[in-house]
């Protein structure tokens, strides 16, 4: 047989159970939000690392292009000197080498430019986009 006191106690236990369920759900939401924030920070770090690597490679290629360009200038000056001092054979060989060096400098310079464009701006675009999507999803559910 059920008594009114037993019914009241069962009802109160149900309310406490509902409060515990809401508290548990809130705790899970907070844990998920924390995990999501950590993952977004990790994504941002990886993206910045990738872009920094591209900038470093671009800088290396640009320095290489400058060095090869300096050698090209040296060969150009040697070619002009040889052209004035000697017959066609020597200066023609030097001129060909000069053209080849400047061509190599142009190729390295274009490769450096491509690396710089890929690495700039050094902003974690994917991580920012994901954070905006997450914020929008949380805002629409709340």
N, CA, C and O of each residue as an XYZ file, in Angstrom:
568
protein
N       0.800     -1.163      0.000
C       0.000      0.000      0.000
C       0.864      1.256      0.000
O       1.887      1.331      0.681
N       0.427      2.230     -0.775
C       1.181      3.483     -0.855
C       0.565      4.515      0.054
O      -0.652      4.669      0.149
N       1.442      5.199      0.702
C       0.970      6.260      1.596
C       1.292      7.596      0.953
O       2.157      7.649      0.078
N       0.632      8.682      1.349
C       0.936     10.003      0.794
C       2.371     10.424      1.056
O       2.965     11.124      0.236
N       2.939     10.014      2.181
C       4.331     10.367      2.471
C       5.267      9.664      1.510
O       6.263     10.246      1.082
N       4.965      8.419      1.162
C       5.805      7.673      0.215
C       5.712      8.289     -1.168
O       6.714      8.374     -1.878
N       4.509      8.722     -1.562
C       4.336      9.376     -2.869
C       5.125     10.683     -2.930
O       5.749     10.989     -3.946
N       5.095     11.456     -1.837
C       5.821     12.721     -1.788
C       7.322     12.486     -1.869
O       8.035     13.230     -2.544
N       7.800     11.462     -1.190
C       9.229     11.155     -1.207
C       9.650     10.710     -2.610
O      10.727     11.088     -3.072
N       8.838      9.929     -3.285
C       9.148      9.477     -4.640
C       9.194     10.666     -5.595
O      10.047     10.731     -6.480
N       8.265     11.608     -5.407
C       8.242     12.793     -6.247
C       9.492     13.639     -6.025
O      10.079     14.135     -6.986
N       9.898     13.807     -4.793
C      11.096     14.587     -4.494
C      12.336     13.899     -5.037
O      13.238     14.568     -5.543
N      12.400     12.573     -4.944
C      13.531     11.839     -5.512
C      13.596     12.030     -7.014
O      14.683     12.135     -7.582
N      12.445     12.076     -7.661
C      12.401     12.306     -9.107
C      12.916     13.684     -9.451
O      13.620     13.839    -10.449
N      12.588     14.696     -8.657
C      13.067     16.064     -8.910
C      14.567     16.137     -8.713
O      15.271     16.781     -9.491
N      15.064     15.471     -7.662
C      16.518     15.454     -7.446
C      17.209     14.721     -8.583
O      18.299     15.108     -9.004
N      16.579     13.665     -9.083
C      17.150     12.923    -10.225
C      17.212     13.798    -11.464
O      18.173     13.732    -12.230
N      16.178     14.625    -11.664
C      16.169     15.518    -12.825
C      17.263     16.568    -12.682
O      17.945     16.909    -13.649
N      17.426     17.088    -11.429
C      18.490     18.068    -11.198
C      19.854     17.446    -11.447
O      20.735     18.084    -12.022
N      20.031     16.190    -11.009
C      21.307     15.509    -11.227
C      21.540     15.278    -12.712
O      22.671     15.367    -13.190
N      20.472     14.981    -13.440
C      20.600     14.765    -14.888
C      21.004     16.034    -15.610
O      21.838     15.999    -16.514
N      20.415     17.166    -15.214
C      20.756     18.446    -15.828
C      22.185     18.824    -15.482
O      22.932     19.311    -16.331
N      22.566     18.595    -14.217
C      23.935     18.901    -13.803
C      24.944     18.059    -14.561
O      25.995     18.552    -14.973
N      24.620     16.790    -14.742
C      25.507     15.891    -15.494
C      25.619     16.325    -16.947
O      26.701     16.308    -17.534
N      24.475     16.717    -17.522
C      24.480     17.173    -18.915
C      25.284     18.458    -19.063
O      26.024     18.624    -20.033
N      25.136     19.377    -18.091
C      25.893     20.632    -18.142
C      27.381     20.357    -18.032
O      28.194     20.987    -18.709
N      27.731     19.407    -17.170
C      29.145     19.048    -17.023
C      29.693     18.473    -18.331
O      30.812     18.794    -18.731
N      28.906     17.626    -18.995
C      29.340     17.052    -20.266
C      29.504     18.131    -21.332
O      30.459     18.104    -22.107
N      28.569     19.083    -21.368
C      28.666     20.178    -22.336
C      29.934     20.988    -22.093
O      30.640     21.350    -23.035
N      30.218     21.271    -20.822
C      31.429     22.031    -20.486
C      32.679     21.259    -20.882
O      33.627     21.842    -21.408
N      32.689     19.955    -20.634
C      33.845     19.136    -21.017
C      34.015     19.102    -22.528
O      35.135     19.185    -23.033
N      32.905     18.979    -23.251
C      32.984     18.960    -24.719
C      33.464     20.304    -25.259
O      34.263     20.357    -26.194
N      32.970     21.385    -24.665
C      33.405     22.716    -25.097
C      34.898     22.897    -24.839
O      35.614     23.467    -25.662
N      35.356     22.411    -23.699
C      36.781     22.506    -23.372
C      37.615     21.680    -24.349
O      38.656     22.136    -24.823
N      37.163     20.480    -24.647
C      37.887     19.633    -25.603
C      37.889     20.266    -26.983
O      38.897     20.224    -27.689
N      36.767     20.850    -27.368
C      36.675     21.511    -28.673
C      37.625     22.697    -28.747
O      38.289     22.905    -29.763
N      37.690     23.471    -27.674
C      38.609     24.617    -27.647
C      40.057     24.151    -27.756
O      40.852     24.765    -28.467
N      40.408     23.072    -27.059
C      41.777     22.534    -27.151
C      42.084     22.081    -28.573
O      43.170     22.339    -29.092
N      41.120     21.401    -29.205
C      41.344     20.942    -30.578
C      41.496     22.115    -31.541
O      42.315     22.061    -32.458
N      40.715     23.172    -31.342
C      40.831     24.348    -32.210
C      42.178     25.039    -32.019
O      42.765     25.530    -32.983
N      42.667     25.081    -30.788
C      44.004     25.648    -30.542
C      45.082     24.793    -31.200
O      46.047     25.317    -31.757
N      44.913     23.484    -31.132
C      45.882     22.589    -31.771
C      45.871     22.777    -33.286
O      46.925     22.790    -33.920
N      44.666     22.925    -33.871
C      44.554     23.174    -35.303
C      45.239     24.481    -35.684
O      45.948     24.549    -36.688
N      45.024     25.520    -34.874
C      45.663     26.810    -35.149
C      47.178     26.685    -35.090
O      47.879     27.239    -35.937
N      47.688     25.964    -34.100
C      49.133     25.772    -33.985
C      49.715     25.045    -35.177
O      50.764     25.428    -35.697
N      49.031     23.986    -35.616
C      49.520     23.234    -36.771
C      49.485     24.079    -38.039
O      50.394     24.009    -38.866
N      48.435     24.875    -38.184
C      48.328     25.724    -39.370
C      49.418     26.796    -39.386
O      50.012     27.063    -40.430
N      49.680     27.410    -38.225
C      50.744     28.416    -38.154
C      52.104     27.791    -38.424
O      52.952     28.401    -39.076
N      52.317     26.572    -37.924
C      53.587     25.880    -38.156
C      53.781     25.618    -39.647
O      54.883     25.792    -40.167
N      52.723     25.202    -40.335
C      52.799     24.939    -41.771
C      53.128     26.224    -42.541
O      53.965     26.219    -43.443
N      52.458     27.323    -42.171
C      52.712     28.589    -42.859
C      54.114     29.121    -42.564
O      54.760     29.692    -43.443
N      54.580     28.938    -41.341
C      55.939     29.376    -40.996
C      56.964     28.585    -41.802
O      57.977     29.136    -42.234
N      56.704     27.301    -42.004
C      57.601     26.481    -42.827
C      57.641     26.972    -44.260
O      58.707     27.023    -44.874
N      56.470     27.338    -44.800
C      56.425     27.860    -46.169
C      57.175     29.186    -46.265
O      57.882     29.432    -47.242
N      57.022     30.040    -45.253
C      57.757     31.311    -45.257
C      59.260     31.078    -45.172
O      60.034     31.767    -45.836
N      59.678     30.107    -44.356
C      61.101     29.778    -44.242
C      61.663     29.265    -45.556
O      62.754     29.654    -45.974
N      60.901     28.380    -46.207
C      61.353     27.855    -47.504
C      61.433     28.975    -48.537
O      62.365     29.021    -49.340
N      60.449     29.882    -48.512
C      60.466     31.015    -49.437
C      61.665     31.918    -49.190
O      62.285     32.409    -50.133
N      61.987     32.134    -47.930
C      63.147     32.968    -47.600
C      64.440     32.307    -48.082
O      65.322     32.972    -48.625
N      64.542     30.988    -47.879
C      65.727     30.263    -48.346
C      65.884     30.339    -49.851
O      66.981     30.571    -50.360
N      64.775     30.140    -50.566
C      64.831     30.229    -52.029
C      65.149     31.651    -52.485
O      65.879     31.841    -53.458
N      64.609     32.642    -51.793
C      64.901     34.039    -52.141
C      66.370     34.377    -51.938
O      66.973     35.069    -52.758
N      66.944     33.886    -50.844
C      68.381     34.100    -50.604
C      69.197     33.398    -51.687
O      70.184     33.936    -52.189
N      68.764     32.186    -52.035
C      69.448     31.467    -53.121
C      69.393     32.239    -54.432
O      70.383     32.319    -55.159
N      68.223     32.806    -54.729
C      68.083     33.602    -55.948
C      69.001     34.820    -55.922
O      69.590     35.173    -56.944
N      69.127     35.460    -54.768
C      70.003     36.632    -54.650
C      71.467     36.252    -54.860
O      72.212     36.972    -55.524
N      71.873     35.123    -54.294
C      73.267     34.682    -54.454
C      73.562     34.342    -55.913
O      74.590     34.738    -56.463
N      72.635     33.598    -56.529
C      72.840     33.235    -57.948
C      72.816     34.498    -58.811
O      73.576     34.601    -59.773
N      71.947     35.459    -58.474
C      71.914     36.729    -59.206
C      73.227     37.491    -59.076
O      73.675     38.123    -60.032
N      73.849     37.434    -57.894
C      75.147     38.074    -57.693
C      76.223     37.418    -58.557
O      77.054     38.097    -59.159
N      76.192     36.091    -58.606
C      77.138     35.400    -59.498
C      76.868     35.777    -60.961
O      77.795     35.951    -61.752
N      75.579     35.898    -61.302
C      75.235     36.306    -62.668
C      75.788     37.674    -63.006
O      76.300     37.894    -64.104
N      75.684     38.587    -62.065
C      76.240     39.921    -62.278
C      77.754     39.849    -62.463
O      78.316     40.534    -63.317
N      78.410     39.011    -61.652
C      79.861     38.826    -61.803
C      80.217     38.292    -63.180
O      81.166     38.753    -63.814
N      79.442     37.312    -63.634
C      79.718     36.768    -64.973
C      79.398     37.789    -66.061
O      80.090     37.834    -67.079
N      78.374     38.605    -65.870
C      78.073     39.635    -66.858
C      79.230     40.625    -66.975
O      79.627     40.988    -68.082
N      79.758     41.054    -65.860
C      80.892     41.973    -65.899
C      82.129     41.314    -66.516
O      82.872     41.953    -67.260
N      82.342     40.036    -66.204
C      83.459     39.310    -66.805
C      83.269     39.198    -68.314
O      84.227     39.300    -69.081
N      82.019     38.988    -68.728
C      81.715     38.881    -70.159
C      82.019     40.179    -70.890
O      82.621     40.173    -71.964
N      81.604     41.277    -70.307
C      81.863     42.575    -70.941
C      83.369     42.824    -71.045
O      83.864     43.302    -72.065
N      84.081     42.490    -69.972
C      85.532     42.666    -69.978
C      86.169     41.787    -71.044
O      87.020     42.242    -71.809
N      85.750     40.523    -71.089
C      86.317     39.597    -72.074
C      85.963     40.016    -73.495
O      86.774     39.862    -74.408
N      84.756     40.547    -73.685
C      84.337     40.976    -75.021
C      85.192     42.136    -75.512
O      85.470     42.247    -76.706
N      85.598     42.976    -74.617
C      86.430     44.094    -75.011
C      87.881     43.681    -75.244
O      88.579     44.277    -76.064
N      88.327     42.658    -74.519
C      89.743     42.314    -74.552
C      90.067     41.187    -75.519
O      91.181     41.123    -76.040
N      89.144     40.328    -75.760
C      89.458     39.110    -76.524
C      88.456     38.931    -77.670
O      87.419     39.590    -77.749
N      88.812     38.051    -78.502
C      87.992     37.737    -79.678
C      86.694     37.034    -79.239
O      86.551     36.635    -78.083
N      85.785     36.898    -80.154
C      84.435     36.413    -79.921
C      84.325     35.120    -79.125
O      83.401     35.024    -78.317
N      85.169     34.136    -79.278
C      85.010     32.817    -78.669
C      84.875     32.871    -77.137
O      83.931     32.294    -76.598
N      85.763     33.526    -76.440
C      85.739     33.546    -74.982
C      84.538     34.315    -74.442
O      83.852     33.827    -73.544
N      84.277     35.491    -74.966
C      83.174     36.267    -74.422
C      81.831     35.627    -74.732
O      80.883     35.767    -73.959
N      81.744     34.932    -75.847
C      80.494     34.253    -76.171
C      80.218     33.143    -75.154
O      79.079     32.955    -74.726
N      81.251     32.423    -74.779
C      81.099     31.392    -73.750
C      80.694     32.017    -72.417
O      79.822     31.498    -71.721
N      81.328     33.129    -72.068
C      80.977     33.802    -70.822
C      79.552     34.373    -70.863
O      78.839     34.345    -69.859
N      79.149     34.884    -72.017
C      77.791     35.416    -72.155
C      76.750     34.304    -71.999
O      75.711     34.499    -71.368
N      77.035     33.162    -72.567
C      76.118     32.026    -72.422
C      75.989     31.632    -70.943
O      74.887     31.368    -70.461
N      77.102     31.596    -70.242
C      77.064     31.263    -68.810
C      76.279     32.321    -68.032
O      75.530     31.983    -67.116
N      76.441     33.581    -68.385
C      75.714     34.654    -67.722
C      74.204     34.486    -67.893
O      73.442     34.615    -66.935
N      73.788     34.200    -69.114
C      72.365     33.995    -69.394
C      71.827     32.811    -68.588
O      70.728     32.879    -68.038
N      72.598     31.739    -68.522
C      72.160     30.574    -67.748
C      72.014     30.904    -66.257
O      71.045     30.491    -65.622
N      72.963     31.638    -65.709
C      72.887     32.000    -64.287
C      71.695     32.914    -63.996
O      71.002     32.729    -62.995
N      71.455     33.889    -64.858
C      70.297     34.752    -64.650
C      68.989     33.967    -64.819
O      68.010     34.234    -64.122
N      68.975     33.026    -65.720
C      67.792     32.167    -65.870
C      67.529     31.366    -64.608
O      66.385     31.249    -64.170
N      68.592     30.809    -64.016
C      68.455     30.069    -62.769
C      67.973     30.978    -61.646
O      67.136     30.584    -60.834
N      68.506     32.197    -61.604
C      68.069     33.150    -60.584
C      66.581     33.469    -60.754
O      65.863     33.594    -59.762
N      66.117     33.600    -61.980
C      64.696     33.884    -62.226
C      63.816     32.721    -61.756
O      62.777     32.939    -61.135
N      64.233     31.491    -62.053
C      63.461     30.319    -61.629
C      63.399     30.244    -60.101
O      62.328     30.013    -59.538
N      64.533     30.436    -59.430
C      64.552     30.409    -57.960
C      63.719     31.549    -57.369
O      63.023     31.359    -56.372
N      63.789     32.717    -57.977
C      63.003     33.848    -57.504
C      61.511     33.611    -57.630
O      60.752     33.958    -56.725
N      61.075     33.021    -58.746
C      59.652     32.707    -58.921
C      59.198     31.636    -57.929
O      58.088     31.707    -57.402
N      60.052     30.646    -57.675
C      59.723     29.620    -56.686
C      59.600     30.240    -55.301
O      58.702     29.875    -54.542
N      60.487     31.170    -54.959
C      60.424     31.855    -53.664
C      59.140     32.667    -53.548
O      58.498     32.665    -52.497
N      58.765     33.355    -54.610
C      57.545     34.153    -54.610
C      56.323     33.266    -54.364
O      55.425     33.638    -53.609
N      56.290     32.097    -54.999
C      55.186     31.163    -54.789
C      55.109     30.696    -53.348
O      54.018     30.592    -52.787
N      56.262     30.410    -52.737
C      56.286     29.979    -51.330
C      55.818     31.098    -50.405
O      55.089     30.845    -49.446
N      56.229     32.330    -50.684
C      55.810     33.457    -49.859
C      54.297     33.661    -49.950
O      53.643     33.921    -48.941
N      53.744     33.543    -51.153
C      52.304     33.727    -51.325
C      51.532     32.643    -50.584
O      50.470     32.917    -50.024
N      52.050     31.411    -50.571
C      51.380     30.316    -49.889
C      51.433     30.477    -48.374
O      50.532     30.016    -47.673
N      52.476     31.124    -47.862
C      52.656     31.248    -46.422
C      52.094     32.506    -45.811
O      52.111     32.646    -44.588
N      51.591     33.437    -46.619
C      51.086     34.688    -46.075
C      49.593     34.796    -46.313
O      49.094     34.230    -47.286
N      48.887     35.475    -45.493
C      49.293     35.986    -44.196
C      49.384     34.841    -43.190
O      48.655     33.856    -43.307
N      50.270     34.962    -42.207
C      50.434     33.858    -41.248
C      49.315     33.840    -40.206
O      49.553     34.026    -39.012
N      48.091     33.612    -40.686
C      46.902     33.582    -39.828
C      46.280     32.196    -39.953
O      46.150     31.691    -41.068
N      45.893     31.566    -38.851
C      45.281     30.235    -38.910
C      43.845     30.305    -39.441
O      42.894     30.256    -38.660
N      43.685     30.417    -40.749
C      42.378     30.640    -41.357
C      41.409     29.488    -41.099
O      40.238     29.729    -40.806
N      41.874     28.242    -41.201
C      40.997     27.098    -40.978
C      40.504     27.069    -39.539
O      39.324     26.822    -39.292
N      41.384     27.316    -38.604
C      40.988     27.295    -37.193
C      39.984     28.402    -36.894
O      39.037     28.183    -36.138
N      40.171     29.571    -37.464
C      39.242     30.680    -37.246
C      37.876     30.336    -37.838
O      36.846     30.607    -37.219
N      37.862     29.744    -39.025
C      36.595     29.355    -39.657
C      35.864     28.310    -38.807
O      34.649     28.387    -38.626
N      36.619     27.335    -38.289
C      35.999     26.317    -37.432
C      35.454     26.932    -36.156
O      34.368     26.559    -35.711
N      36.178     27.860    -35.561
C      35.715     28.512    -34.338
C      34.431     29.304    -34.602
O      33.522     29.308    -33.772
N      34.357     29.972    -35.751
C      33.143     30.718    -36.099
C      31.961     29.774    -36.293
O      30.850     30.067    -35.851
N      32.198     28.636    -36.956
C      31.125     27.653    -37.145
C      30.650     27.109    -35.805
O      29.450     26.952    -35.579
N      31.594     26.824    -34.924
C      31.242     26.301    -33.598
C      30.446     27.326    -32.815
O      29.444     26.983    -32.187
N      30.877     28.586    -32.842
C      30.176     29.640    -32.132
C      28.760     29.800    -32.686
O      27.807     29.966    -31.925
N      28.628     29.751    -33.998
C      27.306     29.874    -34.620
C      26.412     28.692    -34.236
O      25.223     28.868    -33.972
N      26.995     27.479    -34.208
C      26.212     26.291    -33.850
C      25.768     26.348    -32.401
O      24.627     26.013    -32.084
N      26.662     26.769    -31.522
C      26.309     26.868    -30.097
C      25.269     27.968    -29.898
O      24.334     27.810    -29.113
N      25.433     29.069    -30.603
C      24.481     30.189    -30.479
C      23.108     29.821    -30.986
O      22.115     30.262    -30.408
N      23.005     29.030    -32.044
C      21.701     28.659    -32.578
C      21.014     27.600    -31.719
O      19.788     27.490    -31.733
N      21.804     26.815    -30.966
C      21.219     25.787    -30.087
C      20.820     26.363    -28.741
O      19.974     25.798    -28.048
N      21.438     27.507    -28.359
C      21.203     28.054    -27.019
C      20.067     28.973    -26.952
O      19.763     29.502    -25.883
